[in-house]
């Protein structure tokens, strides 16, 4: 079985059971609307649909619709994968120049996202 994550010695990772996931390569964020990017950014923090609804002042049904479109447009198959994309690509999604996760802030987790 081919796996997407590799151990340091080059052997397949025994914990990765399939090739599905946000680590398979670059994720195209260009098709997301500004609101979808906002939902995706917030999704990375792990809130429930109800929490997102209250924070964005929209209905839970609208939150669910946004998440469904985000999954389709980013090629992810679950909310968890979308949250991982949010964390991995936060620096590309966040419009704030003062974001503590921006490359300018020196966050070590930004700048390079490797799928190898």
N, C-alpha and C positions, 0 to 999 in steps of 0.2 A: 504494500500500500504506500503510495506516495503521500508525504506529509508536507505541510507548508512551513512548519517550524523545525529548526535543526538544533541539536545540542552542539556544544562547543567543539566536540570531536567530529562533527559532520554526520553523526548518526541521526536518524529521524527521532523527533521528540515523541516519546511514548504517550504523552498526554494529549496530543493533537490528533483527533480521530478522523478528520477530513480536511479537504482543501478549502472549505468554505470559511469565510471570515474577512474582516477588514484589513488583515495583514497581507493579503494576496497581491497587493500592488497599489498604485495610486488610486485614490478615490476622486472622481470628478464631482466637484462641488459647484461647478459653473451653472448647472441647471436649477439650482435652488433659488427660490425667491428670498428676498430680505427677511420675510417673516419665517420661512422655513429654516433659514440659517439661525435666526433667533431661537426658535424652538429646539433646533439641534444643539446649540450651545448650552441651553438650559438642561436639555436631556442628559448631557454629560455629567451633571451633578446628581443624577439619580432621583429626581422628583417623580411623584405619581402624576397621573393625568389630572387629578383634582388639584394638586399643587400647581401644576403648569397652568391650568385653567384660571385659578385665582390670581396667579402672578401676572398673567398676560391679559386678564380681564376678558376672556373668551370662554365659550362653552366647552365642556369636556368633549363633546361631539366634534367640535372644530379642532381641538387638540389632536384627537384620534385621526382626523382627516389629514392634518399636517404631518403627523408621524408616518402615516401610510404613504404619503407622497414622498417623504424623505427616504423611506426604505426603498421605494421603487427607483427614485432618481440616483441614489448612491449605490444601488446594487446590493444592499444588505438584506438579510432575511429575518432579522429580529431587532427588537428594541435594544437589547444588550449590545449587538454589533454596532448599532447606530450610536450608542453612548460611547463605545470605544472609538469610533470615528471622531466623535466630538472631542474626546480627549487628545487623540493623535493629531488632529487638524485644527485645534483651537486657535492656533496662531494665524491660520488662514481665514477662519470664520469670524473672529472677533474684530469689530471695527474700531475698538478703543486703542489709541496710541499709548495710553497709560496702563494698559492691561499688564498685570504682573506676570502673565504667561507669554508676553510678546518676546520675540527674539532680541529686541533692544534691551529688555530687562535682564537678559543673560540667563534665561531659563535653560538648563542643560537638556531638557526634553524636546526642545524645538529646533527646527532647522533641518534635521535629517530624520526621515522616516524610512526605515529599511524594511523590505519585505523578504529579505534573504534569510 
